[in-house]
Amino acid sequence: MYATEILKPKTVPIKVISIGNLTFGGTGKTPATIEVIRFLQKKNKKVCLVIRGYKGRWEKSGGILSNGKEILGTWQESGDEAFLAAQNLPGAGVFVGGNRHASCVKAAQMGFEIAVLDDAFQHRKLYRDVEIVLLNQGRESFFREFSSSLKRADILLMKKNAAFSHPLSSTIKKRASMIPLHRYRIVPQGIYPAGKSKPPTAADFFKDKKILALCGIAKPERFFSLLNELGIEPVRRIIYPDHHPFPNSSIKKIMETARREKFSAIITTEKDVIKIEQTSLPKEHPVYYLRIRMDIEKEFYQLLWSKLENIPDKKP
């Protein structure tokens, strides 16, 4: 109905950038969103993140996780991805909830100039000025909609050295060949001790130690692959479902395993450590997390900025 204009997207008094994909989970939408917001902040723009807050208490009711000055909620309220973004984006607002239109209106009222929507390609209710779509090259991916919908995109992002798989390959040739395609890579930034304001630990520190690696993310093999890039080979891997909340029962089993098998340290992801570090962890099994970032080629940012400059400023 949106395609035939029976339904029309709602507009808001703020510029809107959408970052999304065609498949379920694990394509790097949140890291891409963080990098785009950082870029816009360097351009002295007042930017906010608008995110659903999957599995958080504010997903239905809505809430402001950050006003650009301080974090106002918890990961349980906002969801783990929103909280991760807020920690990595000082100075940016973070608005949570399924009603993206209401979030953008509130952001505009608070003086934000640009809203970046996380995981919003299928959210047709809200008009967006720039549509960025990340492509997943895996054949095992489950699609949210027909690949022909890529024609709605303004910019495509795909991992470096990756190739298109069917049906994306035919769609790109037939319908999206004129849409600019830029490449990115996921870069490990270091391994940090769980806790606030602590410096990274050198990867060499872990090479001769017995390591337990665990995660609750959509594509766990990517986490383990990045550890391997750093020369870290975990003796054991534990995989939980995406967005796992790590209740006390999970923590108890992890620590029992660590004691029984005498692991020197536990390494997890930045998204997971948000939940794990708030529990009672014994000091004999220190917990670390891998921090990553998305490295996108500079031509992408040049194109994005040129598109934004050509969009007239919106008035509340």
Secondary structure, 3 states (H helix, E strand, C coil): CCCCCCCCCECCCCEEEEEEECECCCCCHHHHHHHHHHHHHHCCCCEEEEECCCCCCHHHHCEEEEECCCECCCHHHHCHHHHHHHHHCCCCEEEECCCHHHHHHHHHHCCCCEEEEECCCCCCCECCCEEEEECCCCCCCCECCCHHHHHHCCEEEEECCCCCCCCHHHHHHHCCCCCCEEEEEEEEEEEEECCCCCCCECHHHHCCCCEEEEECCCCHHHHHHHHHHCCCCCCEEEECCCCCCCCHHHHHHHHHHHHHHCCCEEEEEHHHHHHHCCCCCCCCCCEEEEEEEEEECHHHHHHHHHHHHCCCCCCC
